[in-house]
């Protein structure tokens, strides 16, 4: 079987599972980010979906101000 670049083959509970993971990048404040993660967990078909956040440790101050003003 040929797999595309976006297809992943894994073993889950002794069965081969072929899926197409989605990488979601969003610009939300902490409160909205928690809301988004909760909604993804509720809608996701996996029993335990991989949902995680990456902390931004260095960002342009004017861009951060824009994100805070436009996503809250």
C-alpha positions as CSV (number, residue, x, y, z in Angstrom):
1,X,0.0,0.0,0.0
2,X,1.3,3.5,-0.9
3,X,0.7,6.1,1.7
4,X,0.6,9.8,0.9
5,X,2.8,12.2,2.8
6,X,-0.1,13.2,5.1
7,X,-1.2,9.7,5.9
8,X,0.1,7.9,9.1
9,X,0.0,4.2,9.8
10,X,0.0,3.3,13.5
11,X,-0.8,0.3,15.6
12,X,-3.6,0.8,18.1
13,X,-4.9,-2.0,20.2
14,X,-3.2,-4.6,18.0
15,X,-4.8,-3.3,14.8
16,X,-3.2,-1.2,12.1
17,X,-4.9,2.2,11.8
18,X,-4.4,4.4,8.8
19,X,-5.3,8.0,9.4
20,X,-4.7,11.5,8.2
21,X,-3.6,13.7,11.2
22,X,-4.4,17.3,11.1
23,X,-2.1,20.0,12.5
24,X,-4.0,23.0,13.7
25,X,-2.2,26.3,14.3
26,X,-4.3,29.0,15.9
27,X,-3.9,32.4,17.3
28,X,-6.0,32.6,20.4
29,X,-5.5,33.8,23.9
30,X,-5.3,31.3,26.7
31,X,-9.1,31.3,27.5
32,X,-10.1,30.8,23.9
33,X,-7.4,28.1,23.5
34,X,-9.0,26.1,26.4
35,X,-12.4,26.4,24.7
36,X,-11.0,25.2,21.4
37,X,-9.3,22.2,23.0
38,X,-12.4,21.2,24.8
39,X,-14.5,21.4,21.6
40,X,-11.9,19.3,19.7
41,X,-11.9,16.7,22.4
42,X,-15.7,16.5,22.3
43,X,-15.9,16.1,18.6
44,X,-12.7,14.0,17.9
45,X,-13.4,10.4,17.0
46,X,-10.4,9.1,19.0
47,X,-10.8,7.9,22.6
48,X,-7.7,9.9,23.5
49,X,-6.8,12.5,20.9
50,X,-3.4,14.2,20.9
51,X,-4.3,17.8,21.8
52,X,-1.4,20.0,23.0
53,X,-0.3,23.6,23.0
54,X,3.1,25.1,22.4
55,X,4.1,28.0,24.6
56,X,5.3,31.1,22.7
57,X,8.4,32.3,24.5
58,X,9.4,35.1,22.2
59,X,7.0,37.2,20.1
60,X,6.9,40.6,18.6
61,X,5.2,42.9,21.1
62,X,3.0,44.7,18.5
63,X,1.9,41.3,17.1
64,X,1.0,40.0,20.6
65,X,-1.0,43.1,21.2
66,X,-2.9,42.5,17.9
67,X,-3.6,38.9,18.8
68,X,-5.0,39.9,22.2
69,X,-7.1,42.7,20.7
70,X,-8.6,40.5,17.9
71,X,-9.1,37.1,19.4
72,X,-10.6,37.7,22.9
